[in-house]
């Protein structure tokens, strides 16, 4: 079992490490000494930083990516930094059942999505665990499931301010949640679309943006109306073109814009 599974994802501590790296800490030992944290905690959070694409490691030297620098610049803008981190946590391409972010992804992309689709909008922590264990998971990973639930719901150190999993009642070991959609800021949504765009791809159907696993609608529990309204706002910024004539119902991105350009736009909008 990986050490990271003993430490739940914490946004403030991720930002703290990103700030230390920005100030010159280049390896695990320097991060450990400069933050006063134990070695296992630092190792765990280096993994988390890799999962949210904040860092690269070459010859044991840690460096910030463009995205990592962006997280640092927009730290105070919760409507930008939190969904951007959550997106990368939920759709990291290296998802494996023995890695902590796998549980976040399955929790949101599958379980919470089914709750929204069924219009029940409520679920308990015990029901989530039962659903998770149906995904051919080993019992030893129960603590990872608990950590994922806690992080998505925790407004202090996790993603609770986004509100997709809201605690409404606690009775002993049972916690009752309400499930909500979250309407992503248009520039964050644009970044997600550009980041997921495949090389050589010319267009994508709006239905895929709504329903495809790891895509915008699935990750933030947005229905078709919410996605379409967001796409219209992105189009108004000239970042995409919506094609709805002749039954196309698809979008194209602006070939003269990159996802790095959109990160610059996010910084300007979030800090303006």
C-alpha positions, 0 to 999 in steps of 0.5 A, a space after each residue: 500500500 502506498 504511503 500517500 494513502 495514509 494522508 488525505 489530499 489537502 489543498 492548503 498543504 499542496 499550496 504550501 509545498 508548491 510555494 516552497 518549490 517556487 522559493 527554491 526547494 528542489 527535492 524531498 529532503 529540502 521540502 521536509 526540512 523547510 516544512 517540518 513535516 515527516 518524510 512519509 507525509 512529504 513523499 505522499 504529497 509529492 505524489 499528490 502534486 504529480 497527480 494534479 500536474 503541479 510538478 515534474 521530477 527529473 534526476 530527483 530535482 522537483 520543478 513547478 509546471 506552468 500549471 503549478 505556478 498557476 495554482 500558486 498565483 490563483 490560490 486566493 480565488 477558490 472558484 478557480 484553483 479548487 476545480 482546476 485541482 479537482 479536475 486533474 485529480 479526477 482524470 489523471 491518466 495514471 489512475 490505478 486501483 492501488 493509487 489514492 486518486 483512483 478513489 476520488 475518480 470513481 466516487 465522483 465520475 461514477 457513484 455521485 453521477 449515478 445519484 444525480 442521474 437517479 434524481 435521488 440527490 442523497 447518499 450516505 457514507 456507508 452506501 458510498 463504501 458499499 458501491 465502491 467495494 463493488 468495483 472489485 476493490 480489496 478491503 484493505 483500501 477502505 481507508 482510501 475510500 473514507 479519505 476520498 469521501 472526506 476530502 470531497 466533502 471537507 470545506 476546510 482542507 478539501 473540496 467542500 466549498 465546491 459543494 458537490 458532496 454536502 454533509 446534511 446530517 450525522 448519526 453515529 458512524 452514518 453521515 448523510 450527504 446531499 449531492 449537487 452539481 457545480 457550474 464551473 467558471 467558463 475559463 476553467 471549463 475551456 481549459 478542461 476542454 483544451 486539455 482533453 483535446 486529442 491530437 488530430 481531433 477536429 471536433 467533439 460532440 456536446 453529448 460527450 462533453 456532458 456524459 463522457 467519463 472524465 469530461 466536464 459534465 461527468 466530473 462536476 455533475 453538470 447536466 446538459 443545460 449547464 454544459 450548454 450555457 457554459 459552452 456559450 459563455 466560452 464561445 463568447 470569449 472566442 475560445 470555441 465554436 459551437 456548431 449546431 446546424 444540420 444536426 452536428 451538435 458539436 464544438 471546435 476549439 480555436 486553433 490559435 489558442 493553447 491551454 497554456 494561453 488559457 492558464 494566462 487568461 485564468 490568472 488575469 481573470 482570477 487575480 484582476 
